[in-house]
């Protein structure tokens, strides 16, 4: 069983405290919506959970069979940044399937993802509504289509913790709902913990928990409606 445990976590940007004293425990299959106004610290908190930014104080630990804590968090977390970081000249299918290389780096050269990986990637692209674009270069599709490809790639990493920074910000409400429903279903199957920064309160209702930040250090954790 996967778990993400956060104890007394405080995050700052320069002299400004963004989040102070967060205590949180999430188990595999749980999706937690991270909410708050722009600039409140959602991206910074995700970076701390990913081991890419040092907190002012507190600790983060991931358990999947064994306990893993900072500074060894990066290999066990998959951070989907707002910038997406897709390989433009590669197809959407190749970009998505490359998520598998995260858990099997020995495949990077010379083989790359196998047939089963590409089949699974194709299934995710279809379920996200972009299967017909699978062989198109990532640089030649829209922002929303790239966003869905990057989301598929994240779900294929095999990481026990998925940290999603505005993963559906470029999608219309119906498409965003489909994407978040798929994230939730895959999290259960993968025994993954998901923390997703969202601007759409309606989508937070699809999640199990809500962590709301006020940008002045305050936070509030509730069960989703």
C-alpha positions in Angstrom: 0.0 0.0 0.0 1.3 3.4 -1.0 1.2 6.3 1.4 2.3 10.0 1.3 2.9 11.5 4.7 3.6 15.2 5.3 4.4 16.4 8.8 4.8 20.1 9.9 5.6 21.2 6.3 6.3 24.9 5.8 7.0 26.4 2.4 8.4 29.9 1.7 9.3 32.0 -1.3 12.0 34.4 -0.2 10.8 36.0 3.0 7.1 35.2 2.3 5.6 32.2 4.0 3.2 30.4 1.6 2.2 27.4 3.6 2.9 26.7 7.3 2.7 23.5 9.3 0.9 21.2 6.8 0.1 17.7 8.2 -1.3 15.3 5.6 -1.5 11.6 5.1 -2.8 10.1 1.8 -3.0 6.5 0.8 -2.9 4.8 -2.6 -5.9 5.4 -4.8 -6.6 8.8 -3.2 -6.9 12.0 -5.2 -6.4 15.2 -3.3 -7.3 18.5 -4.9 -4.9 21.4 -4.2 -6.9 24.6 -4.3 -6.3 28.3 -3.7 -5.9 31.7 -5.5 -3.1 32.3 -8.0 0.2 32.8 -6.3 -0.8 31.1 -3.1 1.9 28.5 -3.3 0.3 25.5 -5.0 3.2 25.0 -7.5 5.8 25.5 -4.8 4.1 22.9 -2.5 4.1 20.4 -5.4 7.8 21.1 -6.0 8.5 20.4 -2.3 6.5 17.1 -2.4 8.5 16.2 -5.5 11.8 16.8 -3.8 12.7 19.6 -6.2 12.5 22.4 -3.6 13.6 22.4 0.0 10.9 23.3 2.6 11.5 25.8 5.3 10.7 23.0 7.8 8.9 19.7 8.1 9.2 16.4 6.3 7.8 14.5 3.4 7.9 10.7 3.2 6.6 8.1 0.7 6.0 4.5 1.6 5.6 1.7 -0.9 7.1 -1.4 0.7 9.8 0.8 2.2 10.1 4.3 3.6 11.5 6.9 1.3 12.1 10.5 2.4 13.7 13.7 1.1 16.3 14.0 -0.6 15.4 10.7 -2.3 11.8 11.7 -3.3 12.5 12.5 -7.0 12.6 8.8 -8.2 9.3 8.0 -6.5 7.3 11.0 -7.6 6.1 12.0 -11.0 5.6 15.8 -11.3 3.6 17.1 -14.3 4.6 20.8 -14.6 2.5 23.4 -16.3 5.2 23.6 -19.0 4.4 19.9 -19.8 8.0 19.2 -21.1 7.0 17.1 -24.2 9.5 16.3 -27.0 8.1 18.4 -29.8 9.4 16.4 -32.8 8.2 13.1 -31.3 4.6 11.8 -31.8 2.0 12.0 -29.0 2.2 8.2 -28.8 6.0 8.2 -28.3 5.8 11.0 -25.7 3.1 9.1 -23.7 4.8 5.7 -24.0 8.1 7.3 -22.8 6.5 7.5 -19.4 7.4 3.9 -18.9 11.1 4.7 -19.1 10.8 6.3 -15.7 10.3 3.0 -14.1 12.5 1.0 -16.5 15.4 3.3 -17.4 17.4 0.4 -18.8 15.1 0.6 -21.8 16.2 4.1 -22.8 18.8 2.9 -25.2 18.7 1.2 -27.6 15.2 -0.3 -27.3 12.8 2.3 -25.9 9.3 1.4 -24.8 8.0 -2.0 -25.8 4.9 -3.0 -27.7 2.9 -3.5 -24.6 3.9 0.0 -23.3 2.8 1.6 -26.6 -0.5 -0.3 -26.6 -1.2 0.9 -23.1 -0.2 4.4 -24.1 -2.5 4.3 -27.1 -5.4 3.1 -24.9 -4.9 6.1 -22.6 -4.7 8.6 -25.5 -8.0 7.1 -26.9 -9.7 7.5 -23.5 -8.5 11.0 -23.4 -10.0 11.8 -26.8 -6.8 12.2 -28.7 -6.2 8.7 -30.1 -6.7 9.9 -33.6 -3.7 12.2 -33.1 -1.4 9.6 -31.7 1.1 9.7 -34.6 1.1 13.5 -35.0 4.2 15.4 -33.7 3.6 17.0 -30.3 4.6 20.4 -31.7 1.8 20.3 -34.2 -1.2 19.8 -31.9 -3.1 22.3 -29.6 -2.1 23.1 -26.1 -5.0 21.1 -24.7 -4.0 18.0 -26.8 -0.5 18.3 -25.5 -1.8 18.6 -22.0 -3.7 15.3 -22.3 -0.7 13.6 -23.8 1.5 14.7 -20.8 -1.2 13.5 -18.4 -1.1 10.1 -20.1 2.7 10.0 -19.8 2.5 10.8 -16.1 0.0 7.9 -15.5 2.4 5.5 -17.3 5.4 6.3 -15.1 4.8 3.7 -12.5 5.6 6.3 -9.8 3.7 5.8 -6.5 3.0 9.6 -6.3 1.6 11.8 -9.1 1.9 15.5 -8.6 -0.2 17.4 -11.2 0.1 21.1 -11.7 -3.0 22.4 -13.4 -3.3 19.2 -15.5 -6.6 20.2 -17.2 -6.3 24.0 -17.3 -6.5 24.1 -21.1 -9.5 21.8 -21.5 -13.2 22.5 -21.7 -15.3 21.4 -18.7 -16.6 18.2 -20.2 -13.1 17.1 -21.4 -11.5 18.1 -18.1 -14.0 16.0 -16.2 -13.3 12.9 -18.4 -9.6 13.4 -17.8 -9.9 13.7 -14.0 -12.2 10.7 -13.9 -9.5 8.7 -15.7 -6.9 9.9 -13.3 -8.9 8.8 -10.4 -9.6 5.3 -12.0 -5.9 4.8 -12.9 -4.8 5.9 -9.4 -6.9 3.1 -7.9 -5.5 0.5 -10.3 -1.9 1.8 -9.8 -2.1 2.2 -6.0 -0.9 5.8 -6.6 -1.4 8.9 -4.5 -2.4 11.9 -6.6 -2.2 15.6 -5.6 -3.6 17.8 -8.3 -3.5 21.6 -8.3 -6.8 22.8 -9.7 -8.5 26.1 -10.4 -11.9 24.6 -11.1 -13.8 24.0 -7.9 -16.3 21.7 -9.7 -13.4 19.3 -10.5 -12.4 19.2 -6.9 -15.7 17.5 -6.2 -14.4 14.5 -8.2 -11.5 14.2 -5.8 -11.4 12.4 -2.4 -9.9 15.3 -0.4 -9.4 19.1 -0.8 -6.3 20.9 0.6 -7.1 24.7 0.3 -4.3 27.3 0.7 -4.9 30.9 1.4 -1.5 32.3 0.4 -0.7 33.6 3.8 0.4 30.4 5.4 -3.0 29.1 6.2 -4.4 25.8 5.0 -7.5 23.7 5.4 -8.0 20.0 4.7 -11.5 18.6 4.1 -13.2 15.5 2.6 -14.5 16.3 -0.9 -18.3 16.6 -1.2 
